[in-house]
Each structure stands twice: as structure tokens, then as C-alpha cells.
Amino acid sequence: MASTALNHVFGVARSLTGKAWRWRGGNMELGGGSLGNGDAIVRQLLLSRGVAEADLARNLAPTLRDFLPDPSEFNDMDAAADRLAQAVLSREKITIYGDYDVDGATSSALLIRLLRDLGVSADYYIPDRLLEGYGPSGEALVRLAEQGCSLIVTVDCGAMAHDALKQAREAGVDVIVVDHHKCAPDLPEAAALVNPNRLDENDLAAAHGHLAAVGVAFLLAIALVRVLRQRGYFTDREEPNLMVLLDLVALGTVADVAALHGLNRAFVAQGLKVMARRDNIGMAALIDASRLKRAPICSDLGFALGPRINAGGRVGESTLGVRLLTTQDAEEARAIAAQLSTLNEDRRAIEAEVQAAAEDQLAGQHNRAVHVLAGSGWHPGVIGIVAGRIKEKTGKPSLVVALDAESGQGKGSGRSIAGVDLGAAIIRAREDGMLVAGGGHAMAAGLTVAADKLEAFGDWLDAHLESHVARASASAEMLLDLAVAPGGMTADLVSSLDGGGPYGMGWPGPRLAVGPVRLVKCDVVGTDHVRIIAAGEDGRSFKAIAFRAAESELGQTLLNASRGRRLWLAGRVKLDDWGHTPAAELHLEDAAFAD
């Protein structure tokens, strides 16, 4: 039987990771035989991800034509496009002020390349993470004004920069804010503030609150070109092809972990096609530096390309990403891409040190609903990554804070679990006087906290989020899309499932259960990865790997207590193409005893 009266798949009410197994949509037990109609599998995957029956056609092959809204639906979009068009026509000095992460770099590069195609050379300003921190500073904006800049466009930042934007206005420089972070009811003063997460947005615009900043920047690009077209700017010059910028939109969207439904799926699906053409010299160099021998797929953007761009802002020079993605010199592109790869290796080593120190503090926080881990000398550039690792390990929202003894403050980054809005909590904590600064999304947040308020802040988080965390933990589920016997783990299955992509945050890749199996081999490889060879009752075997799981309860159980016992394994099936014949491999996320 596939389920009990409680609808637990294969009767699994509590797996080795403490989750109940349930179907995401309908019961799809494929066994080990023919896949049948692959289109039917993809249709079921889309339906289980919330696509209405009548909306299947455009979601099967997402295009911009089918998903793109009129940019004018967004508050201040027309004002932003008009002001930017005025600057283009008057050849004003324009500066793009971007965040130091991938979303900021791609947003900046998109507008710089567009303005270049329009005949305008725009400057850029990317703050140093360690020296200046997140968001526009009043000092930097005023300095840009003093250097003759009359228009600044902030991207992926600025929605909460009340003081900085006030200083810019007083210095006589106009600022357009292009952002996607949560907004307070009281907006900062700006020439225009374009953000689908404004609290005063209409329903259509607010429905696009899942866009990354680079997606919002692309909508501004459309609006700008439309205004310039109306003003006759293209009478004697070629209109720019905005579609060539979609590789930047795809990279920023995936790397910023934006939800891949609706317009974002179209952005990524079409952006990957542009990326495969390698028209962007910097992007091509980045792909080569990542040692990809094929056209990038969606997961490569988050795990290969994105981390390299991020490395510049985390542990190196914050401008490297923008320079790479806007250069027209192939040799310069190769040099920057190589430098970013080296910095990415440095980042991994620093991250490992901070993670080990943070994990040493976990033992004293087992009763906490939210983990707040802090240390002096921790590199602020890796705390977000470490917070994500701690969250995955503990199943609780986690914040990692790098303390600076000289300033008496700490810079923190947090990652949350489904059902717990960490960004809203951080904004409320700031309003309650617990923080110097802070904001973010439901699943991620950043903050600045006085060191002497850190303990009180941890208590505040527990008091305000304990019930949310308890509810989220009690309802923890492993949602499955299909089940197969080992014989059904084939390259054809991977190909069929790929038809429902691109997959990512908000549009999860298909998860399947395989079994029942017995473990033929189970050992530790690499950095705490658990490697498995499993064999089924149908006589077929396959490889599986559980990443960074050796010290977890799941990994320890598989390594020490599972020999001879039958198991169900759950995870995502990937194509292992290292050998001569491609084979399906399971990236293991969970397991349960079958008897």
C-alpha cells in the first residue's frame, strides 16, 4: 500500500529526519517499468505545483510573451522611466549604485549595458561589504553628487534607506530606487521607488513580489525603451535588443533564490537559452572558469556561477562581478573570472572555519526556537552561507553574527524555515529598538545589532517566533512527487522530469521515493558526504549520495544502523554523466525503514 488512512506515503509518519512523507499532488507510483507518457508526468508535476488545468499550456513552455506584465502597472515605474529617459536625452552623468551580491551585480550590469547600447556611459558604485555594509550610504551618495552625478539608480537596495536618500536630495541629486526587499509603510524620499513589495502596490504588481531586483530592473528597461521610442529617440539609431540581457536576469534570479514561478520561470527558461549562446563575453568567461563543458542548466546558476560572482563581494573586491559582466575585453574577462574562482576557494576555507566555530555553540542552544550564534573575528562575508548550513542541520531559523570589538556592533545574517517569516520579525525587532538596522525576506534577513543587546535580541526572537517555529516543525513534511523501484531509476526518467523545469525556490524539483532497497555499500567521501550503493528486490542497483550528512542523524543511521534492513530512500534524481553511459543517481534527502 502506498499510504495509510493518514495519507502517509508508504506508511512513513516519521522518517529518519523526523518528517512525514506525503504526496505533493496525486499518487504516482511508476514502479520499475516503462515511464509511459512523459508528458503526463510533466502535467502532473505542474498541477501539483499549483498550476490550474486551464493554465498548463503556457507553463509547459514559459515565455515572456505569456507572463510579462505591463511595467506601468507598478507604482513609480513611469516616473522612473521618464526621469531616466530625460537623463539619456540630456546626456546626464548617471551612476548605478548596486548591492555587492549576485542580484546587485546582475542588476547593475543590466542597466549599464542597456545605457551603453543607448549611447550613454554610466558609472557604477558597489559598496564594500566590510567597510560600508549593505545599502546606499548618505556619504557615498553625496560624494557622487559632488563628482557631478545628477542621477543615481540604486538596484537591489534603497527601499529602507530613509536617511541616505534624504541626504542625497539635500545634495541636489535625484535617486531612483529599484528594489524588491520588504518595505515599511513610510517610504524614503526618492525621484521614484519601484518595488513590487511596496505596501501600496495594486494586486497585479504585488503578485510579482517574488521578482529579484534584476527582474524589476528588466521591467524598468522595457519601460525606458518604450518612453524613448515615444520621444523619437530611435528615429536614427537602432533600438536595443532587451532579450540579450536575459542571461543576467536568469543568473540574478536563481542566485538570489527568488521563487521560480510565473514570470521568474519565463525569465530563467529564456535566459538559459541566451546564456547558451555565450554572447556576453564576461558570462562566457565565468562559465569556462566554472569548468562547465556544456551549456549551463538552472542548478549551475546557483551552485557554480553565482558563488563565484558572490565571492567578490564576500571576501574580495566588490566591483569584480559588475566589471566581469560588463566588460567587452575577452582577456580582461578571463582574468576576472579566474580571480573570482580563486576568491571562491578562499571563501570556502573561511566559511568552513566560521561554521565549525558556530556549530560549537549549538550545544548550549538546544532549547532555543531560533539559533543566534555570534563570534568575534568571524568574516561577515560568509555568515549568510553559514546561517543556511546551520538552518539545514537543525531545522530551525538561524542567525550568525560577526562581532566587531572596535565598533561594539555585530553584522548578522539569518536564514529561516518555511512558515516562519524572519524578515518581518527582523523589521519588527528594529522598530522595537532591539537592532541598529535590519530587514530582509521571509526566508532571509540581515541586521546590525549592538553587542550588548545580542542576548536580549535572542530572547526577543524566541518570544516572538517560538510558536511559529513550533507549528512549522510539527507540520514538517517530505513532499513526494513519484515513487519508483530501483529499475525505474533511469536516464529517461531524468529527461522526463526535466520537462517540468526550470526548478528552484518556489518551484521545487521533483522528489521521488525509491525502494524498498538494502544498502550494498555506505561510506563517507569528500567533506562529510555519505555515499551509497543500494539494491532493490528487482535485482537492480543504483548510486545515491547525501551531501554534508555524515554527522547528521540521517547519515549516522545509514552508516551504523541500516545494514541488512530494508529502506525507502527519498531525494532528487540527477544524471551522472561521468562515465561512458549516463546513469540516474539519487541525491538523498531522507530515508525511512521499510520494515
Secondary structure as GFF3:
##gff-version 3
##sequence-region A 1 595
A	DSSP	beta_strand	20	23	.	.	.	ID=ss1
A	DSSP	beta_strand	29	31	.	.	.	ID=ss2
A	DSSP	alpha_helix	38	48	.	.	.	ID=ss3
A	DSSP	three_ten_helix	53	55	.	.	.	ID=ss4
A	DSSP	alpha_helix	56	60	.	.	.	ID=ss5
A	DSSP	alpha_helix	64	67	.	.	.	ID=ss6
A	DSSP	three_ten_helix	71	73	.	.	.	ID=ss7
A	DSSP	alpha_helix	77	90	.	.	.	ID=ss8
A	DSSP	beta_strand	94	98	.	.	.	ID=ss9
A	DSSP	alpha_helix	102	117	.	.	.	ID=ss10
A	DSSP	beta_strand	123	125	.	.	.	ID=ss11
A	DSSP	alpha_helix	138	146	.	.	.	ID=ss12
A	DSSP	beta_strand	151	155	.	.	.	ID=ss13
A	DSSP	alpha_helix	162	170	.	.	.	ID=ss14
A	DSSP	beta_strand	174	178	.	.	.	ID=ss15
A	DSSP	beta_strand	192	194	.	.	.	ID=ss16
A	DSSP	alpha_helix	203	206	.	.	.	ID=ss17
A	DSSP	alpha_helix	213	230	.	.	.	ID=ss18
A	DSSP	three_ten_helix	242	245	.	.	.	ID=ss19
A	DSSP	alpha_helix	246	255	.	.	.	ID=ss20
A	DSSP	alpha_helix	263	277	.	.	.	ID=ss21
A	DSSP	alpha_helix	281	289	.	.	.	ID=ss22
A	DSSP	alpha_helix	298	300	.	.	.	ID=ss23
A	DSSP	pi_helix	301	305	.	.	.	ID=ss24
A	DSSP	alpha_helix	306	315	.	.	.	ID=ss25
A	DSSP	alpha_helix	320	326	.	.	.	ID=ss26
A	DSSP	alpha_helix	330	360	.	.	.	ID=ss27
A	DSSP	three_ten_helix	362	365	.	.	.	ID=ss28
A	DSSP	beta_strand	371	376	.	.	.	ID=ss29
A	DSSP	alpha_helix	383	394	.	.	.	ID=ss30
A	DSSP	beta_strand	398	404	.	.	.	ID=ss31
A	DSSP	beta_strand	409	415	.	.	.	ID=ss32
A	DSSP	alpha_helix	422	431	.	.	.	ID=ss33
A	DSSP	beta_strand	437	440	.	.	.	ID=ss34
A	DSSP	beta_strand	444	450	.	.	.	ID=ss35
A	DSSP	three_ten_helix	451	453	.	.	.	ID=ss36
A	DSSP	alpha_helix	454	474	.	.	.	ID=ss37
A	DSSP	beta_strand	477	480	.	.	.	ID=ss38
A	DSSP	beta_strand	482	484	.	.	.	ID=ss39
A	DSSP	three_ten_helix	486	488	.	.	.	ID=ss40
A	DSSP	alpha_helix	491	498	.	.	.	ID=ss41
A	DSSP	beta_strand	512	525	.	.	.	ID=ss42
A	DSSP	beta_strand	529	536	.	.	.	ID=ss43
A	DSSP	beta_strand	541	546	.	.	.	ID=ss44
A	DSSP	alpha_helix	553	560	.	.	.	ID=ss45
A	DSSP	beta_strand	567	576	.	.	.	ID=ss46
A	DSSP	beta_strand	583	593	.	.	.	ID=ss47
###
